[in-house]
Amino acid sequence: MKKSEIAIIGAGIIGMTCALQLSKLSNINITLYGKAPRYSQHKTTAILETSFGMYKEITSLNESSRYVYKLDKFKIIDQLSNKNKILDFDSNEINLNSFAYNIKDNDLSKLLNKEIEISKNIKREEFFVKNIKLKLDEVMIETLENKKLYNLIIGADGRNSLSRDYANIDYEHKKYKENILVTTIDHINDHQSTSYEIHKNGSLLTSVPLSKKKSAIVYINDKNILENLIKENKLQDIFNLSLRDFLGEITINSDISQLPSEVIVVKKLAKNRTILVGESAHVIPPLGAQGLNLGIRDIKEIFSLLKENNAIEPGSKIILNKYNEHRWLDIYKRQKSVNILYNSMMGDNPKYQLLRNIGFLGLNKSKILRKILLNEGLVLNANSKK
Ligand SMILES: Cc1cc2nc3c(=O)[nH]c(=O)nc-3n(C[C@H](O)[C@H](O)[C@H](O)COP(=O)(O)OP(=O)(O)OC[C@H]3O[C@@H](n4cnc5c(N)ncnc54)[C@H](O)[C@@H]3O)c2cc1C
């Protein structure tokens, strides 16, 4: 049987993960376009238990690997009013050893790249894709070096996706007034594998475990406020004010990076022989370890569609429509819930704040509500079906 040619555009974490996962299928040839990425040295990703299985299969990673730091407990501290309201979650509640495994993006990229280099089923084109042309039964990809025809394109080219534009997929792009700041801190106390999320009116500060007395920081706040805090050298004071009670005295041990806080919602997930995965298909603010994990579920879906329908052309409308149908609700639900949560923290709309207060009261008392929240991913999507 003739193998179908599939191109994956974008060799970021999602593109590389997708290439390795699909390389297990014998009925397709995969070509991966783009250079190996270089992420900010502070950027880490908490990979949920359900997604980590894929990394155990396609790389040498496992729970005790030196690159991963466990996230066993999760504490949400609401500092909206004078009194702290604290919500505690423990992975034991849903019978897991850990909610997630935190890893530096650069470490994960290196591990993936190493596997791709030795894979016989993945062809590398380390060039930027310049142009895509839709033909009758195929798609042509052009780089500065060459032109090639494919049956299906998988767009893993991130938030400014070129493949999304060439496939003529509309999307909404919203930029929030906040920026996302990432850095790393040292602290006196051991974090005990706990992630802390400090909610204040207009800001969100999250610490995620690294080695025992180090944590990664994600701090979302108004761009101008962040600018001033940095200029006046007050960031460390802010971190101490919110986190010292839990982690002991804190020092920022490195420089910082900033990203815009934004949302991208596509109108379709697949069209014109193109399937979108990862941030080309969905961008959400970094709350509750959702982003990469949504992308992993995109990859799982493509994998099972191509495996179960191996007699059907990968770029056909049947496959594209199935992908769209099967992924739509999960992505829609995550985007909705993360955005409601985001607006309840960053905005001053009383409707959202009321929702938060009711949520906090209920969550402290109700076991059922806590389980729904854990399972449905408003905190951590630790028990997704896929
Ligand atoms: C601060 C922060 C913290 C986060 N924390 C978490 C977390 O704890 N857990 C979680 O699940 N998610 C988290 N996320 C989300 C997660 O980081 C992203 O979902 C994920 O990294 C997106 O990966 P990607 O491969 O889709 O996109 P990218 O990493 O942007 O990769 C896209 C790649 O495509 C390449 N490319 C673009 N155009 C072309 C072209 N024309 N030709 C060839 N190549 C091209 C780019 O160079 C790039 O390498 C976080 C996000 C942020 C901002």
The ligand as a Gaussian input file, in Angstrom:
#p B3LYP/6-31G(d) Opt

LIG

0 1
 C        3.867000      31.394000      30.971000
 C        3.204000      30.161000      30.414000
 C        3.096000      29.032000      31.218000
 C        2.479000      27.889000      30.722000
 N        2.362000      26.807000      31.536000
 C        1.726000      25.708000      31.081000
 C        1.568000      24.586000      31.929000
 O        2.017000      24.572000      33.074000
 N        0.926000      23.490000      31.427000
 C        0.391000      23.479000      30.162000
 O       -0.217000      22.474000      29.768000
 N        0.553000      24.531000      29.330000
 C        1.206000      25.634000      29.758000
 N        1.370000      26.693000      28.924000
 C        0.971000      26.576000      27.511000
 C        2.080000      25.860000      26.693000
 O        3.331000      26.432000      26.979000
 C        1.781000      25.981000      25.213000
 O        0.497000      25.491000      24.966000
 C        2.754000      25.181000      24.360000
 O        4.082000      25.469000      24.632000
 C        2.478000      25.524000      22.906000
 O        3.310000      24.795000      22.105000
 P        3.185000      24.860000      20.517000
 O        4.190000      23.878000      20.043000
 O        1.770000      24.739000      20.093000
 O        3.621000      26.348000      20.111000
 P        5.090000      26.972000      20.027000
 O        5.899000      26.574000      21.183000
 O        4.877000      28.434000      19.795000
 O        5.734000      26.323000      18.736000
 C        5.426000      26.721000      17.433000
 C        6.658000      26.460000      16.572000
 O        6.325000      26.649000      15.205000
 C        7.403000      27.318000      14.560000
 N        6.896000      27.971000      13.355000
 C        6.050000      29.028000      13.255000
 N        5.814000      29.344000      11.972000
 C        6.542000      28.462000      11.226000
 C        6.735000      28.272000       9.817000
 N        6.123000      29.062000       8.924000
 N        7.553000      27.280000       9.393000
 C        8.187000      26.448000      10.287000
 N        8.044000      26.596000      11.631000
 C        7.233000      27.584000      12.094000
 C        7.908000      28.293000      15.616000
 O        9.223000      28.711000      15.300000
 C        7.833000      27.423000      16.869000
 O        9.005000      26.668000      17.063000
 C        1.965000      27.865000      29.397000
 C        2.076000      28.997000      28.577000
 C        2.675000      30.143000      29.087000
 C        2.767000      31.361000      28.203000

